[in-house]
Amino acid sequence: MPTHRNRKGKTIITNREHQQHRLGGVDSHKDTIHVAVITESGQPVGDREFPTTVSGYRRAVAWLIEHGPLVAVGVEGTSSYGVGITTELLAAGLSVVEVNRTRPAEKRKQGKTDPLDAYRAARCVLSGEASTDPKSPTIEPLRALTVARRSAVKAQQATRRQIGALLVNTSPALRDRYRDLPEAKLLAVLHDCRPEQMQDPDAADTMFALRTLARRHRALQGEIDDLEQRMLARATRANPALMAIKGVGPAVGAQLLVTAGDNPDRLRSSASFAALCGTAPIPVSSGKTSRHRLCRGGDRQANAALHHIVKVRMSYDPATRDYRDTRLDKGWTKREVFRALKRAVAREIFHALAGHATAPDYSDLRPARRAKNLTLTAAAEHLGVWPARIGELELGRRPNEELATRYRAWLNAA
């Protein structure tokens, strides 16, 4: 910003040049955005409405630039309704700050209109109340895949419940035929059944409905598998260190990336990330009792992702099971053990999101095995796993540092 020095040598800003700098504010909606400009002293300069189209966004950016050099532009909803204008502003080289929606108390006191919200967004940037970097729009494809997978999983679960309900209400003969079948076998049998060959028309219609649901269940599973493959590829490109953490799969990794955004500098510490995921311990001590409980706030989808990681490690990670058994012997409850483990996992996830962790490299395993003319079956038999597991490890699809260490030791000794 242009300045000069007075007789005492103090740096000051000239009024004429100071008035040339502006701050912008954007109130975003589905079909329109309202843009406002203020001076650095908070005085309104002008406001205008634009459509949420490519040409509308470009005209809004041009209109903002016409009012002079912009210090920053505050945008409401940079990852939702404001994603389009945010992309155009960043492409124009302007500084963008994310602004929260108007609080109910402010609405009651000052009222609410699109121009008022746009001016308020600009003044939030001026006062420093809004200082968060916007989420980059490149995370949106991963969010779209996550949403599509979540809806497919819910539809598949609903289909399975409907099959069970129909079997309960059908004739005793049909119910007894399928009563004791495992779920996978039941779905396979219903998928391949032939209602047209049944003599009883009532039973034939019921079986036709059951076959339709079973085939829908399989089709939805195909959709889920395809979505997870794309999610795995995109999440691995975005943060390979995160996907290498034990217990993190395509759905969990995608959800954590969506929660954090692809701007890891937005997260100041592991404590802030734990609070974002609802895993920050809350003290509930009283008198001689000193304990903590789980936080019920934060992003519940991210909280569920951390919970899934802990459950997976409880089943397959000896260190996690030892920690659980040790704490239970000391009188901890299972809820307290889960709270502590989720907080520890949140710390590990934060280091990966912040770029403080590196992804393991398994590219040496396959060339070393082939150089000694060893097969996947031989390696799997020695290590006590399935051959497919060795193949996935060599390709880096399912990282496992403990298995990789044993594999390398065996290859060096072979």
NUPALO-623309 format. One record per residue: x, y, z of N, C-alpha, C, O in turn; residue in three letters. Coordinates in steps of 0.2 Angstrom, whole numbers, plus 5000, padded with zeros to 4 digits. Atoms other than C-alpha are relative to their C-alpha. Layout:
<nodes>
XYZXYZXYZXYZALA/...
</nodes>
This chain:
<nodes>
500449945000500050005000500450065000500950065004MET/499549945001500850174995499950045007499450055010PRO/499949964994501450275010500550055000500950064995THR/499549955000502550425015500250015007499849995012HIS/499849994993503450485031499950075001500050124997ARG/500149934998503050645040500750025003501249995003ASN/499449974998504250755048500449965006501049975007ARG/499750044995504550645063500249934998500449895002LYS/499850075003504950495052499549955001499749894999GLY/500550054999503350405056499649994993499550034989LYS/500350025006502550305041499350015001499049985005THR/500849995000500750355037499849994993500249994988ILE/500450025006499550315023499750074997499350105001ILE/500349945002499050465012499249984999499049934997THR/500750005000497150495012499849984992499449944991ASN/500250015007497050504993500149934997499749894994ARG/499850075002497950334990499649955004499549895002GLU/500350054996497150255005499349994998499049934998HIS/500750005002495350284998500049954994499449934992GLN/500050045006495850184982500049935001499849894997GLN/500050084998495950014991499349995003499050025007HIS/500750024998494349924993500049925003500549895002ARG/500250074998493649765001499449984997498950024997LEU/500650025003492349654993499749955005500049925009GLY/500450054996490949545000499549974995499250004991GLY/500450035005489949414991499549965005499749925009VAL/500550044997488249344997499849954995499549974990ASP/500150055006488049174987499349975001499149955007SER/500750035000486349094983500149954994500649944990HIS/500050055005485848954971500050034993500450014988LYS/500149975007485349064956500350074999500550094994ASP/499749935000486149234961500550015005500549975010THR/499649984995487549314970500050075001499950114996ILE/500049934999487549484978500750025002501050005007HIS/499349984999489249574977500050085003499650125000VAL/500049934997489649734988500850025001501249975001ALA/499449975000491149844989500050055006499650095006VAL/499949954994491749945005500750034999501250004997ILE/499349975000493250065008500349975006500049935010THR/499650024994494550025021499850035007500050005012GLU/500349974994493650135033499349975002498949995007SER/500650034999492050025031499450034997498850014998GLY/500549965003491050145021499849964994500249944990GLN/500250045006489950065007500150044994500150104994PRO/499849975007490450104989499449984995499250024992VAL/500550025004489150004980499949925000500349895003GLY/500250075000488249834977499749984994499350034991ASP/500450025006487549734963499949935000500349895003ARG/500250075000486749564959500249974993500150014988GLU/499850035006487449444946499749935000499649905006PHE/500350075000486749274940500649955001501249975000PRO/499550054998487649114945500249964993500149904993THR/499850035006488349074927500750024999501050065003THR/499349985001490049084920500150074998500550105000VAL/499949935001489749244912499850055006500150105006SER/500249964994488949314928500650005005500750065007GLY/499450004996490449264938500550054997500850085001TYR/499449955003491649354926499850075000500250115001ARG/500249944999490549504926500150035007500250095008ARG/499949984993490549504945500750025002500950075005ALA/499349994999492449494945500250074997500650115000VAL/499849945003492649634933499750065003500050115004ALA/500349944997491449744942500350015007500450075009TRP/499649994994492449714958500650044999500850095002LEU/499449975001494049764950499950074997500450114998ILE/500149935003493349924942500050055006500150115005GLU/500149954994493149994960500750015003500850045008HIS/499449994998495049994962500349945003500049885003GLY/499750054997496349884970499649965006499450005011PRO/500450044995495549744981500549975005500949945003LEU/499650044995496349694998499849935000500349895000VAL/500350075000495249544999499350004999498950054999ALA/500750015001493549474995499749955005500049895005VAL/500350054996492449385008499449974997499050004994GLY/500550035004491349255001499749955005500049915009VAL/500450054996489949155010499949944996499749944991GLU/500150075003489948965007500549994994500349984988GLY/499550015005491548944997500049934997500349924992THR/500150075003491248764995499349974999499249914997SER/500750025002489448764991499750054995500050054989SER/500349955005488448904983500550054997500550084992TYR/499449955002490049014982500649974997501150014996GLY/499450035003491148894974500250024993500850034991VAL/499949975006490948964957500350075000500850084996GLY/499749935000491349144961500750005003501150045002ILE/499450014997492749084972500549984995501150004995THR/499550025006493548994957500250064996500850074994THR/499849945004493449154947500450055003500950085000GLU/499649954996494149264960500749985001501250025000LEU/499350024999495649154963500350004993500950014993LEU/499750005007495949134944500250074998500650084994ALA/499849935002495949324943500650035005500850095004ALA/499449984995497349334957499850045006500250075009GLY/500249964995496249404970500049965007499949895006LEU/500050044993496349354989499349995002498950045002SER/500750024998494749264995500049975007500549945009VAL/500050024993494249245013499349975001498849994999VAL/500750034999492849125019499750035006500050045011GLU/500449974996491449205028499449965003499149924998VAL/500650044997490149115040499450044998499350104997ASN/500749985001488349135037499850055006500150045011ARG/500249954995487449275046499749965006499249925006THR/500350034994487049225064499350025002499150085000ARG/500749984999485249225070500050075004499550115003PRO/500049944996485649365083500150064996499850114997ALA/499949955004486249475070499450024995499350074994GLU/500649995004484749445059499550045004499150085001LYS/500649974996483549495073500250075001499750125001ARG/499849934998484549655077500150044994499950104994LYS/499949965005485049715060499649994994499650024989GLN/500450025006483849625048500449964995501049954996GLY/499650045005484349525033499750014993499150004992LYS/500250005008484349555014500749994997501249985000THR/499350015003485649515001500550055000501150045001ASP/499549955000486449685000500350005007500950015008PRO/499750004994486649685019500449945002501049955005LEU/499650054999487349515019500750014996501249994999ASP/499449985003488649565006500450055003501050045003ALA/499649954996489149715015500349975007500949985008TYR/499850034994489249615031500649954999501149955003ARG/499450055002490449485022500650044999501250025002ALA/499549965001491549625017500350035007500950045008ALA/499849974993491549705035500349955004500849965008ARG/499750064996491949535042500849994999501249985003CYS/499350005002493549535032500450065003501050055005VAL/499749944997493949715037500249995007500750025009LEU/499950014992493749675056500549955002500749955007SER/499650064998494749515055499649955003499949895005GLY/500450054997493249415061500049944995500049884997GLU/499950055005493449315045500750004997500950054995ALA/499350015002495149255041500249934998500849924997SER/499950075002494949075035500150004993499750034989THR/499950015007495649025018499549964998499249915001ASP/500550045002494348955007500249934998500849924997PRO/499850065002494248775003500050004992499650034989LYS/499950005007494848734986499549964996499349914999SER/500550045003493548674973500249934997499849894995PRO/499850065002494648534968499849945004499949885002THR/500350064995493948424983499349984998499149935000ILE/500750015002492248434975499949934997499449904998GLU/500150065003492448284964500049945005499649895004PRO/500050054995492848174979499450005004499249955006LEU/500650004997491448244988499449974996498949944999ARG/500650035004490248194974500049935000499549905000ALA/499950074999490948024974499849975007499449925007LEU/500250024993490648014993499350005001499049955003THR/500849995000488848074991499749944997499249914999VAL/500350055005488447944977500149935004499749895004ALA/499950064997489247804987499549995006499349945008ARG/500450004994488347845003499249994998498949955002ARG/500750015002486647854994499949924998499449894999SER/500050075002487047684986500049955006499649905006ALA/500050044994487447605003499450005003499149955005VAL/500750004997485847665010499549974997499149934999LYS/500550035004484847604996500149925000499649885000ALA/499850075000485747434997499749975007499449925007GLN/500250024993485347425016499249995000499049955003GLN/500750005000483547465013499749944996499249914998ALA/500250055004483447334999500049935005499649895004THR/499950064995484147205012499449995005499249945006ARG/500650004995482847255025499349984997498949945000ARG/500650025004481447235012500049934999499449904999GLN/500050075001481947065008499949965006499549915006ILE/500150034994481947015026499350015002498949965004GLY/500749994999480247095028499549954996499049934999ALA/500550045005479447005013500149925002499649895002LEU/500050074998480146835019499649995007499449935008LEU/500450014994479346865036499349994999498949955002VAL/500750005001477646895029499849964995499249954993ASN/500250055006477646765015499749945003499749935009THR/500350064998476946595016500549965004501149965003SER/499550044996477746465029500449964996501049954998PRO/499650055004478346355015500650044997501150024998ALA/499549965003479346495007500550025006501150025005LEU/499649974994479946565024500549945002501049965004ARG/499650054998480546395029500649984995501149964997ASP/499550025005481446365013500750055000501250024999ARG/499549955000482546525015500250025007500650065008TYR/499949974993482546545034500749995002501050045005ARG/499450024997484246465038500650024996501250004997ASP/499549995005485246525023500450065002500150115005LEU/499649944999486746645026499850064995499550044990PRO/500249945004486446825019500349994993499950004988GLU/499750015007487646795004499749954996499549964990ALA/500350065003486946625000499250024998499050004993LYS/500749985001485146695002499950054994499550044989LEU/500149955005485446844990500249964993499949984988LEU/499950045006486246724977499549964998499349954992ALA/500550045001484846604978499450044997499150024992VAL/500549965002483546734976500150034993499750044989LEU/499849975006484546814962499949964994499749984988HIS/500050055006484446654951499449965000499349924996ASP/500650045000482746594956499550014994499650064990CYS/500450005006481346564942499350005003499049955003ARG/500750004998479646624948499549984995499049954997PRO/500550025006478846584931499949935000499449904997GLU/500150075000479046404935499649975006499549915006GLN/500450024994478046404951499349994998499050034994MET/500750015001476246334951499650055003499050075000GLN/500449964996475546444964500150074998500750104999ASP/499949935002475246624957500250055006500650095004PRO/499949964995475346704974500849995002501150045003ASP/499350014998477046624978500450024994501050054995ALA/499649985006477646664960500150085001500650104999ALA/500049924999477246854963500550025005500950065005ASP/499649984994478146854980500749984998501250024999THR/499450025002479646764972500350054995500950074995MET/499849955005479646884958500350075003500850105001PHE/499849944996479747034970500749995004501150035004ALA/499450024997481146944980500650004995501150024997LEU/499550005005482146914964500250074998500850094997ARG/499949935002481947094959500450045005500950075003THR/499649974995482647154976500749975000501150015001LEU/499450034999484047034976500450024994501050034995ALA/499749985006484547084958500250085001500750104999ARG/499849934998484447274964500650005005501050045004ARG/499550014995485547224979500749994996501250034998HIS/499450025003486847154967500250064996500850084995ARG/499949945004486747304955500350065004500850095002ALA/499849954996486947424969500849995003501250035004LEU/499350024998488547324975500550024995501050044996GLN/499649985005489247354958500150075000500750094998GLY/499949935000488947534959500550025006500950065005GLU/499649984994489747544976500849984999501250025000ILE/499350025001491347444970500350054995500950074996ASP/499749955005491547564955500150075003500750105002ASP/499949944996491347714966500650005004501050055005LEU/499450004996492647654978500649994997501150024999GLU/499450015004493847614965500250084998500850094998GLN/499949935002493747804959500250045006500750085006ARG/499949964994493747864977500849985002501150025004MET/499350034998495347754981500550044995501050064998LEU/499549975005496247824965500150075002500750105002ALA/499949934998495848004969500350025006500750065007ARG/499849994994496147994987500849995001501150025004ALA/499350025000497847914984500450054997501050074999THR/499749955003498348044972500050075005500550105005ARG/500049944996497848184984500449995007500750045008ALA/499650004994498648115000500249925001499849895004ASN/499850074999499547944999500249985007500149925009PRO/499950024993500147955017499449985004499449945008ALA/500650014996498447965023499749934998499549895003LEU/500350075002497847805013500549955002500249895002MET/499650054997499347715020499949985007500249935010ALA/500150014992498747725038499649945001499149934997ILE/500350064998498147565045499250015002499150055006LYS/500749994999496247555044499650054996499050064996GLY/500349955005495947695031499949974993500449954990VAL/500250025006495047635016499850054995499850114997GLY/500349955004494247725001499550045003499650105002PRO/500549964997492747775010500250055006500050115006ALA/499849974994493547825026500550064998500550125000VAL/499549955002495047915017499650064997499850124997GLY/500349945003493848015006499650045004499650105004ALA/500449964996492748065020500550055004500350115005GLN/499649964996494248135030500350054996500450114998LEU/499749955004494948225015499450054999499650114998LEU/500549955001493248305012499950045006499850105006VAL/500049964994493148355030500550055001500450115003THR/499449954999494848435031500050054994500350104994ALA/499949965006494648505013500749994997501149955001GLY/499350015003496248505002500450065002500950074998ASP/499649944997496948655012500249985007499950005011ASN/499850034993497848565026500350065005500350055011PRO/499849944996498548745032499450035004499550075008ASP/500549984997496748775037499949975007499650005012ARG/500050034993497048655052500650025004501150015002LEU/499449984996498148735065500349955004501049965005ARG/499750054996498448585076499649945000499049944998SER/500450064999497948415080499450005004498949975003SER/500649994996496848475093499450034997498850024998ALA/500649975004495848585081499749954995499149954994SER/500350055005495648435069499649955005499149935002PHE/500450054996495048325084499450045002498850005002ALA/500749964999493748465088499650004994499049994995ALA/500450005006493248475070499749934999499149934997LEU/500350065000492948285071499649975006499349925006CYS/500450024995492048285087500449955005500049915008GLY/499650054996493448185096500450035006500850005009THR/499649974994494148315108499749985006499149995007ALA/500350024993493948255126499750065004500050115004PRO/500449954996492748355136500149985008499849925009ILE/499950024993493148355155499350005004498950055003PRO/500650004996491648305166500149975007499849935010VAL/499850014993492448295183499650035005499450095004SER/500349974995491648325199500249975007500249915007SER/499850034994492248305217500749964999501249984996GLY/499450055001493448155218500049964993500549934992LYS/500050035006492948095201500350044995500150104994THR/499749965005494048145187500049964993500349904993SER/500150045007493548085169499950054995499750114996ARG/500249965007493248145151499449964997499449904998HIS/500550045004491848095139500150034993500550084991ARG/499949985007491748105120499650064999499150075002LEU/500349945002491248265112499449984995499549934990CYS/500550025004489548255103499950054994499450044990ARG/500049955006489848405091500549984994500749924994GLY/499550015005490948425076499749964994499049954994GLY/500350035006490748335059499949925002500449895003ASP/500250064998489848175063500249944995500449894997ARG/499850055004490348085047500849995001501049935000GLN/499250014998492248115051500049965006500549925007ALA/500050044994491848055068499949924999500249885002ASN/500150075002491147895061500649974996500749914997ALA/499450035003492647875050500649985005500949935004ALA/499550014995493847885065499849945004500249905006LEU/500350054996492647765074500249934996500349884999HIS/499950055005492847645059500749975001500949925001HIS/499350015000494747655060500149965006500549915006ILE/499950044994494747605078499749935001500049895003VAL/500350065000493547465076500549954996500549894998LYS/499650045004494647395062500749985004500949925003VAL/499450024996496247405073499949965006500349925008ARG/500250044995495347325087500049934998500149885002MET/500050075002495147175076500649974997500849914998SER/499550025003496747165067500750035002501250005000TYR/499449974998498047275076500249975007499849995012ASP/499850024993498947185091500250065005500050055010PRO/499949954995499547345098499450045002499450065008ALA/500649974998497847425098499649955005499449985010THR/500350054995497147265107500450005007500150005012ARG/499649994993498547275120499950065004499850065010ASP/500249934997498147455123499349995004499250015009TYR/500750014997496347405126500049965006499749985011ARG/499950044995496747265137500350035006500150025012ASP/499649974994497947365148499550055003499550065009THR/500549954997496647505150499449975004499250005009ARG/500650034997495247395154500249975007499849975012LEU/499750034993496347305168500150065005500050045011ASP/500049944995496547485175499450035002499450075006LYS/500649984998494747505177499650054995499150074997GLY/500349965005494347605161499449964997499449904997TRP/500650035004492647575152500250004993500750034991THR/499950015007492547525134499950074997500350094992LYS/500149935003491947705130500650045001500850084997ARG/499449964999493447785138500649984996501050024994GLU/499550035004494547665129499950034992500450054989VAL/500149985007493747715112500150085000500450104995PHE/499949925000493847905117500750014999500950054995ARG/499249985000495747895120500249974993500750014990ALA/499750035006496047785104499850054994500250064990LEU/500249955005494947905093500450065000500650094995LYS/499649945000495948055099500749984998501050024994ARG/499450015003497547965095500049994993500550014989ALA/500150015007496947915078500050074997500250084991VAL/500149935003496448095075500750045000500850074995ALA/499349975001498248155079500449974994500750004991ARG/499650035005498948025067499750024993500150044989GLU/500349985007497748075053500250084999500350094993ILE/499849935001498148265056500750004997500850044993PHE/499449995003499948235053500149984993500550014989HIS/500150025007499548145037499750064996500050074990ALA/500349955004498448285031500450065000500450104995LEU/499649945000499648425036500749994996501150034996ALA/499450025004501048335026500649985004501249995002GLY/499550024995502048285041500249925000500649905003HIS/499850075001502048095036500149994993499850024988ALA/499950025007502648005021499749934999499649895003THR/500350065001501847865012500649954999501149964996ALA/499550055001502847695012500149984993499649994989PRO/499950025007503647634996500149935000500649905003ASP/499950085001503447454991500249994993500149934991TYR/499850015007504047474973500549954999500649934993SER/499450055000505547364977499849935001500249884999ASP/500250074998504547214982499949954994500249904994LEU/500150045006503947144965500649994996500849934994ARG/499450025003505647164956500449965004500849915000PRO/499650044996506547084970499749935000500149885000ALA/500350075000505346934970500149974993500349914992ARG/499950035007505446914951500749994998500949944995ARG/499350025001507346924951500249945003500749915000ALA/499950064997507346774962499549944998499549895000LYS/500450055002506046684952499549975005499449915005ASN/500450024995504846674966499350014998499250074995LEU/500749985002502946664964499650035006499950035012THR/500549974994501546754974499849945004499749965010LEU/500350054996500946584980500649985005500449975011THR/499550024995502646544988500150055005500250035011ALA/499949944995502846714996499450005005499550015011ALA/500650004995501046695003500049955005499849955010ALA/499950064995501346525010500550015005500449995011GLU/499549984995502846585019499850055005499950045011HIS/500249954996502046735026499449995003499250035008LEU/500650024997500446655030499450044998499050065002GLY/500649965002499246765020499849974993500149934990VAL/500250025007498346745003500450034995500750094996TRP/499649975005499246774987499750074998500150114996PRO/500349945002498046914983500350065004500450125002ALA/499749954996498647004998500750024999500950084999ARG/499349995002500446994993500050054993500450104993ILE/500149965007499947064975499850075002500150124999GLY/500249934998499047214983500550045004500650105003GLU/499449964997500547254994500550024995500750084996LEU/499549985004501747254980499750064995500150104994GLU/500349945004500547374970499950065005499750115002LEU/500149944995500347484986499350015001499150075003GLY/500749994999498447454986499850005007499350035010ARG/500150014993498447395004500650005004500949955005ARG/499349994996499947465014500049965006499449965010PRO/499950044994500547355028500750005002501149964999ASN/499349994999502247405035500349945004500849925002GLU/499850064997502347255046500149944996500649904996GLU/499950055005502047135032500550014995500949974993LEU/499549985005503147225020500749995003501249975000ALA/499350014997504647215033500149925000500749904999THR/499950075000504347025035500149974992500549934991ARG/499950015007504247015016500750014997501049974994TYR/499349985002505847105013500549955003501049935000ARG/499550054996506746995026500049934996500649904996ALA/500050075003506146835017500350014993500749964991TRP/499749995007506646905000500850005001501249974996LEU/499250004999508446945006500349945002500949925000ASN/499750064998508646775014499949954995500249894995ALA/500150065005507946674999500650004995500549954991ALA/
</nodes>
